[in-house]
Amino acid sequence: MIAVLWSWLTGKIAGSTTSPVVGALALLLGTGLIWQTARIDGLPLVGGGLKAELAGLQQEIAVRELADTKAQAAALAAREKWIAAGEEQARAHLAASAATQKQIQTIVEKVPVYVDTKSNAGCVINWGAVRLLDAAASGAGLDDASAAIAPGQPDDAASDVTLSEAVALLATDLGIARDNADQLAHLQKAAAP
């Protein structure tokens, strides 16, 4: 590009017969064009190098984009690992939960064997005990439990809840509590780094 400009300028200066001012202006214009071209292309001793600066900036952008992409890939890999660990813990909990359900079902089925009708008749569960257990299980206040369960009955009056029913209900509730504790343990394992 510089060579083309130089040959054009040389032709203008050499062919300029009209006035030395036109030749000087052509020389000045040519010098300015050469200087600008050198600045853009980055020729030695002239300085500049806008193309080189632009290429450097584009390379910096590419390096940053590559680093960002690698960071995103690492985050996705960590997330996939976390999801896989969560799924593994969920499967483990489902297996443990099924075992707990089966064990509780077996216990509830055995209640009549271990708590027979004679035991039911010999153990009276009063309304006060039923209300306390209901309040503990539901989270209701004692006054609310008294209003909802056998209203008007004194706490020491015999309830219609048998010992075998209470044992079966308690066994079921304890099984649910154990299952919840197991689920929490598996969730903690899944969330651990």
Secondary structure as GFF3:
##gff-version 3
##sequence-region A 1 193
A	DSSP	alpha_helix	2	14	.	.	.	ID=ss1
A	DSSP	alpha_helix	20	41	.	.	.	ID=ss2
A	DSSP	alpha_helix	50	114	.	.	.	ID=ss3
A	DSSP	alpha_helix	117	122	.	.	.	ID=ss4
A	DSSP	alpha_helix	127	138	.	.	.	ID=ss5
A	DSSP	alpha_helix	142	148	.	.	.	ID=ss6
A	DSSP	alpha_helix	163	191	.	.	.	ID=ss7
###
